[in-house]
């Protein structure tokens, strides 16, 4: 019992001890594909106060760092040692092919700055399926009492499906596109479902790209915001499945019509190790899948009759007209409503043939449609406004719709009743026709439309006068000539001015420096001190070179002070400018707080403004 208590005391005392030296290492996959994401892990044996990712050419930053920590205890010949491990994981995405070197990350531990090793990564064209094989071993400090011994995760039994794993297999996450029909007619509805299959625990869905329906009319169906999971077996493997999207599609062309690929990127939870007291430790790993394209066989419809616009389904048509008798210049509204189920997107607007005695306006369209797994159903209404200008009885005919009925596999025609409008005659319509029949094509001519020809001497006077004899003409000519002379003079001055390169640089020095200060302000807001100081230094040197006409090869602090003296700049202000450059160059290599960057930004702005005032 005494020996047991002694071991316990030694164990907890050792957990508070640290290694004498700081180790800082980084690792990442050696090969990835373009567009593929990878994880870069940096491991320290002591906890840093700050850590910063180095330059990563060829890669785009996606996220991180995610943090994890672990500790281990070992007893060798009665000597007990403990080790703490702190891991920081960044997620990067490969942008272009090539061989790249990721610069070492920097970390600050107890006030001292450390840099990790650099990492070489090759980016190839095709994606690489990464098999993350991790093993974790641990020592049981109670082996002496319970006889448990030491073991490793490689000795564990194979984990069951849908439990955290140590790696992500290529078939652990799948996405599939499923169509309710593989053979259908042009314009016939089909349901396309995008399903997710997973055999591991998913943390999140990072990106989902649905397929493109280039040759379909598409309506997205409503699905649950929260995924509902069920069990399903695919290729002999059991998965948790959920529906991501559902679409109602109507093919617009015939033949073998393809639905493009769909893509998904996820983050899965995997086992990264095992702690002697708290069990497994977990980490996130990327997982992606591509749904193969799906091909549908679309057959053509029988020979199309006249008036068929592509409507497929079952429809009815109705006419609504509030008044049969109206007065001249009084508007009448005719509503044509098509109801039923099918591809409403192929139904064209009905046409009402109105005589010239009517003024017709563009119809107002109202849709009450709903998409479901049974198809598209509802109604669509066109509201026509007609205004008669003369009296009489007008028969505008009937409105018809030709559609293809899938159940009977034949074309059908539905029509409204004839549109007959009685217009009461006005005082000026005594000779207007009493009936207008659209089929006969008879038009009404009102007596007021005819005017008698005037006879005799009209005493016409020529109103033509040559333009060149008018005063306005010569005023315009002289004005254009003077404007041309002014433009020539101004352009010659500008050309001469632009030829003086040094003068242009001096005039634009303040403008260019302000642009650089604006960029530096963005880096300051992003707390990127390296880029901030680099931009501030560039702004100061660039301003001095442009304003003082000093070539880049001769741009030194002594030359700048001498040039400032030649422009009668105050010596104290000139020295302040040089001191500010020294301060920025020193701060460029040392991390600084945001308030210090703000002070340097304001100091740089003020000193450039003072120099502008002194050198005018």
Secondary structure in CASP SS format (residue, H / E / C, confidence):
PFRMAT SS
TARGET T0000
AUTHOR 0000-0000-0000
METHOD secondary structure of the structure
MODEL  1
X C 1.00
X H 1.00
X H 1.00
X H 1.00
X H 1.00
X H 1.00
X H 1.00
X H 1.00
X H 1.00
X H 1.00
X H 1.00
X H 1.00
X H 1.00
X H 1.00
X H 1.00
X C 1.00
X C 1.00
X C 1.00
X C 1.00
X C 1.00
X C 1.00
X C 1.00
X C 1.00
X E 1.00
X E 1.00
X E 1.00
X E 1.00
X C 1.00
X C 1.00
X C 1.00
X E 1.00
X E 1.00
X E 1.00
X C 1.00
X C 1.00
X C 1.00
X E 1.00
X E 1.00
X E 1.00
X E 1.00
X E 1.00
X E 1.00
X E 1.00
X E 1.00
X C 1.00
X C 1.00
X C 1.00
X C 1.00
X C 1.00
X E 1.00
X E 1.00
X E 1.00
X C 1.00
X C 1.00
X C 1.00
X C 1.00
X C 1.00
X C 1.00
X E 1.00
X E 1.00
X E 1.00
X E 1.00
X E 1.00
X E 1.00
X E 1.00
X E 1.00
X E 1.00
X E 1.00
X E 1.00
X E 1.00
X E 1.00
X E 1.00
X E 1.00
X E 1.00
X E 1.00
X E 1.00
X C 1.00
X C 1.00
X E 1.00
X E 1.00
X E 1.00
X E 1.00
X E 1.00
X E 1.00
X E 1.00
X E 1.00
X E 1.00
X E 1.00
X E 1.00
X E 1.00
X E 1.00
X E 1.00
X E 1.00
X E 1.00
X C 1.00
X C 1.00
X C 1.00
X E 1.00
X E 1.00
X E 1.00
X E 1.00
X E 1.00
X C 1.00
X C 1.00
X C 1.00
X E 1.00
X E 1.00
X E 1.00
X E 1.00
X C 1.00
X C 1.00
X E 1.00
X E 1.00
X E 1.00
X E 1.00
X C 1.00
X C 1.00
X C 1.00
X E 1.00
X E 1.00
X E 1.00
X E 1.00
X E 1.00
X E 1.00
X C 1.00
X C 1.00
X C 1.00
X C 1.00
X C 1.00
X C 1.00
X C 1.00
X C 1.00
X C 1.00
X C 1.00
X C 1.00
X C 1.00
X E 1.00
X E 1.00
X C 1.00
X C 1.00
X C 1.00
X C 1.00
X H 1.00
X H 1.00
X H 1.00
X H 1.00
X C 1.00
X C 1.00
X C 1.00
X C 1.00
X E 1.00
X E 1.00
X H 1.00
X H 1.00
X H 1.00
X C 1.00
X C 1.00
X C 1.00
X C 1.00
X C 1.00
X C 1.00
X C 1.00
X C 1.00
X C 1.00
X E 1.00
X C 1.00
X C 1.00
X C 1.00
X C 1.00
X C 1.00
X C 1.00
X C 1.00
X E 1.00
X E 1.00
X E 1.00
X E 1.00
X E 1.00
X E 1.00
X E 1.00
X C 1.00
X C 1.00
X C 1.00
X E 1.00
X E 1.00
X E 1.00
X C 1.00
X C 1.00
X C 1.00
X E 1.00
X E 1.00
X E 1.00
X E 1.00
X E 1.00
X E 1.00
X E 1.00
X E 1.00
X E 1.00
X E 1.00
X C 1.00
X C 1.00
X C 1.00
X E 1.00
X E 1.00
X E 1.00
X E 1.00
X E 1.00
X E 1.00
X E 1.00
X E 1.00
X C 1.00
X C 1.00
X C 1.00
X C 1.00
X C 1.00
X C 1.00
X E 1.00
X E 1.00
X E 1.00
X E 1.00
X E 1.00
X E 1.00
X C 1.00
X C 1.00
X C 1.00
X C 1.00
X C 1.00
X C 1.00
X C 1.00
X C 1.00
X E 1.00
X E 1.00
X E 1.00
X E 1.00
X E 1.00
X C 1.00
X C 1.00
X E 1.00
X E 1.00
X E 1.00
X E 1.00
X E 1.00
X E 1.00
X E 1.00
X E 1.00
X E 1.00
X E 1.00
X E 1.00
X E 1.00
X E 1.00
X E 1.00
X E 1.00
X C 1.00
X C 1.00
X C 1.00
X E 1.00
X E 1.00
X E 1.00
X E 1.00
X E 1.00
X C 1.00
X C 1.00
X E 1.00
X E 1.00
X E 1.00
X E 1.00
X E 1.00
X E 1.00
X E 1.00
X E 1.00
X E 1.00
X E 1.00
X E 1.00
X E 1.00
X E 1.00
X E 1.00
X C 1.00
X C 1.00
X C 1.00
X E 1.00
X E 1.00
X E 1.00
X E 1.00
X E 1.00
X E 1.00
X E 1.00
X E 1.00
X E 1.00
X E 1.00
X E 1.00
X E 1.00
X E 1.00
X C 1.00
X C 1.00
X E 1.00
X E 1.00
X E 1.00
X E 1.00
X E 1.00
X E 1.00
X C 1.00
X C 1.00
X C 1.00
X C 1.00
X C 1.00
X C 1.00
X C 1.00
X C 1.00
X E 1.00
X E 1.00
X E 1.00
X E 1.00
X E 1.00
X E 1.00
X E 1.00
X E 1.00
X E 1.00
X E 1.00
X E 1.00
X E 1.00
X E 1.00
X E 1.00
X C 1.00
X C 1.00
X C 1.00
X E 1.00
X E 1.00
X E 1.00
X C 1.00
X C 1.00
X C 1.00
X E 1.00
X E 1.00
X E 1.00
X E 1.00
X E 1.00
X E 1.00
X E 1.00
X E 1.00
X E 1.00
X E 1.00
X E 1.00
X E 1.00
X C 1.00
X H 1.00
X H 1.00
X H 1.00
X C 1.00
X C 1.00
X C 1.00
X C 1.00
X C 1.00
X C 1.00
X C 1.00
X C 1.00
X C 1.00
X C 1.00
X C 1.00
X E 1.00
X E 1.00
X E 1.00
X C 1.00
X C 1.00
X C 1.00
X E 1.00
X E 1.00
X E 1.00
X E 1.00
X E 1.00
X E 1.00
X E 1.00
X E 1.00
X E 1.00
X C 1.00
X C 1.00
X E 1.00
X E 1.00
X E 1.00
X E 1.00
X E 1.00
X E 1.00
X E 1.00
X E 1.00
X E 1.00
X E 1.00
X E 1.00
X E 1.00
X E 1.00
X E 1.00
X C 1.00
X C 1.00
X C 1.00
X E 1.00
X E 1.00
X E 1.00
X E 1.00
X C 1.00
X C 1.00
X C 1.00
X C 1.00
X E 1.00
X E 1.00
X E 1.00
X E 1.00
X E 1.00
X E 1.00
X C 1.00
X C 1.00
X C 1.00
X C 1.00
X E 1.00
X E 1.00
X E 1.00
X E 1.00
X E 1.00
X E 1.00
X C 1.00
X C 1.00
X C 1.00
X C 1.00
X E 1.00
X E 1.00
X E 1.00
X E 1.00
X E 1.00
X C 1.00
X C 1.00
X C 1.00
X C 1.00
X C 1.00
X C 1.00
X C 1.00
X C 1.00
X C 1.00
X C 1.00
X E 1.00
X E 1.00
X E 1.00
X C 1.00
X C 1.00
X C 1.00
X C 1.00
X C 1.00
X C 1.00
X C 1.00
X C 1.00
X C 1.00
X H 1.00
X H 1.00
X H 1.00
X C 1.00
X C 1.00
X C 1.00
X C 1.00
X C 1.00
X C 1.00
X C 1.00
X C 1.00
X C 1.00
X C 1.00
X C 1.00
X C 1.00
X C 1.00
X C 1.00
X C 1.00
X C 1.00
X C 1.00
X H 1.00
X H 1.00
X H 1.00
X C 1.00
X H 1.00
X H 1.00
X H 1.00
X H 1.00
X H 1.00
X H 1.00
X H 1.00
X H 1.00
X H 1.00
X H 1.00
X H 1.00
X H 1.00
X H 1.00
X H 1.00
X H 1.00
X H 1.00
X H 1.00
X H 1.00
X H 1.00
X H 1.00
X H 1.00
X H 1.00
X H 1.00
X H 1.00
X H 1.00
X H 1.00
X H 1.00
X H 1.00
X H 1.00
X C 1.00
X H 1.00
X H 1.00
X H 1.00
X H 1.00
X H 1.00
X H 1.00
X H 1.00
X H 1.00
X H 1.00
X H 1.00
X H 1.00
X H 1.00
X H 1.00
X H 1.00
X H 1.00
X H 1.00
X H 1.00
X H 1.00
X H 1.00
X H 1.00
X H 1.00
X H 1.00
X H 1.00
X H 1.00
X H 1.00
X C 1.00
X C 1.00
X C 1.00
X H 1.00
X H 1.00
X H 1.00
X H 1.00
X H 1.00
X H 1.00
X H 1.00
X H 1.00
X H 1.00
X H 1.00
X H 1.00
X H 1.00
X H 1.00
X H 1.00
X H 1.00
X H 1.00
X H 1.00
X H 1.00
X H 1.00
X H 1.00
X C 1.00
X C 1.00
X C 1.00
X H 1.00
X H 1.00
X H 1.00
X C 1.00
X C 1.00
X H 1.00
X H 1.00
X H 1.00
X H 1.00
X H 1.00
X H 1.00
X H 1.00
X H 1.00
X H 1.00
X H 1.00
X C 1.00
X C 1.00
X C 1.00
X C 1.00
X H 1.00
X H 1.00
X H 1.00
X H 1.00
X H 1.00
X H 1.00
X H 1.00
X H 1.00
X H 1.00
X H 1.00
X H 1.00
X H 1.00
X H 1.00
X H 1.00
X H 1.00
X H 1.00
X H 1.00
X C 1.00
X C 1.00
X C 1.00
X C 1.00
X C 1.00
X C 1.00
X H 1.00
X H 1.00
X H 1.00
X H 1.00
X H 1.00
X H 1.00
X H 1.00
X H 1.00
X H 1.00
X H 1.00
X H 1.00
X H 1.00
X H 1.00
X H 1.00
X H 1.00
X H 1.00
X H 1.00
X H 1.00
X H 1.00
X H 1.00
X H 1.00
X C 1.00
X C 1.00
END
